[in-house]
Amino acid sequence: MAERSIAAYKIVVHRRQKKEPLPLDNFTETGIDLLQVIYGYLAFLKEEGFDNSENNTVLRSQEIAQQNRHLRVSLARGEYGVTSQFEERGSGNPRFNRERSDVEMLTFRNLIILPKGREVGLLLTERVGNRGVYTAFSTGLQRAFRKRFPEYIVEVNNLTPEAAVSRVLDQGELKKIRLVRNSIPGDIADQYELDHHERELGTFETVITAPRRRFLAKKAITKAINGDTQVSSLLEWQNVNYDDLRVEVQVGRSSRTVSVSSGKTPLVTFDIDQELLDHEGDLSDDVFYQEALKIAVELAEDVSLTRPSVAEQQFAWPSDWNDYRLEVPPSEDAEP
C-alpha cells in the first residue's frame, strides 16, 4: 500500500519587478484579497477544469469548503495519452482497455491557509506515494493569475528544510533513517534477474535503525538541514543515488516522519501515521484536515507566522464570485 504523506508549501505574492512579499489580504492595495482570488481559481477548476496539453494532465476541483480564512478542497489530477489494459486482480481476467483519450483521475485533499495581514500563506497537500497535485495546481494558478494580474506574481514554493525538519529534530530523538530510491539500481536488478518493468517501477531502500531503546546521532542530519552540508551528500551511499531521505523521530510517545527529497529546494513532507488509517487503509477527511492543521501550526513560527494567525480567523465570504473568477488561459496564450 502506498504511503500517505502531507507536503507543505508557502504561498506569497509580489510585484513582477520586486521580490518583497505583499499582504495576502490586500496585495494590490485596492482591497483585492488572495483568498478570494484562489477560491475563484478553485471555482473555475470545479466548473471547467484545467487541461494542460503540454504534459497531458487534467486538474479538477471537487468539494470546496470555506471556513474563515481556510479553504479545504479535494483536487483530482489525471493523466491521459497512454494505452494500457486493466485486468482483475488474482484471476488476470481482462476488464477493459485504456485508450489514449481516457483519463485516470486520482483525488488528493488540500488545506490552504491565507492569514489576514500576513505576507505568507500555507498549502498543505496530500501525497500518495510519489503522486500529488502540486505541479498541476501551481502551474494553473500562476498561468491564470498572470493573465488577471499581469503586474503581480503568485508563487507556491517548497519550504526550506529547516522550516520543518529542525523543529521535529529538536522536539524528539532520531529513531530511523531511510534512504529511498524510486527505481532498482541496475546491478541489483541484474543480480535478482528483474525485468525492465520491475526495475523501473520498483523501489529500493536502505534503512538505518537505532539499537533497541536507544537513538541515532543527529549530527549529520542537522548539518545538512542547517546548510553546513549539501543535502545531496546524504542521498548517495555506495554509488547509489537515492531520491528521498526520511527521518523518523520519536516525540514523546508518538513518532513523526519527515522526508527531504533531492532538488534545488528539497521537498519536505510529513508521513501520516498508519494508525490513523481505517481498517481498509483509507484516511477520513476529518483526520486529514486535523493532521494538516497540526502541521501548519507547527510550521507557523518558521514561516514568519504565529499560531493564532494560522488558526481560524473571522472572514465574511462574498456570495457572488463573478468578480473573482480566475480562468486558466489556453496554453497557447501562456508565457513560457
Secondary structure, 3 states (H helix, E strand, C coil): CCCEEEEEEEEEEEECCCCCCCCHHHCCCCCCCHHHHHHHHHHHHHHCCEEECCCCEEEEEEEEEEECCEEEEEEEEEECCCCEEEECCCCCCEEEEECCCCCEEEEEEEEEECCCCCCCEEEEEEEECCECCHHHHHHHHHHHHHHHCCCEEEEEEECCHHHCHHHHHHHCEEEEEEEEECCCCHHHHHHCCCCHHHHHHCCEEEEEECCCCCCECCHHHHHHHHCCCCHHHHHEECCEECCEEEEEEEECCEEEEEEEECCCCCCEEEECCHHHCCCCCCCCHHHHHHHHHHHHHHHHHHHCCCHHHHCCCCCCCCCCCHHHCCCCCCHHHCCC
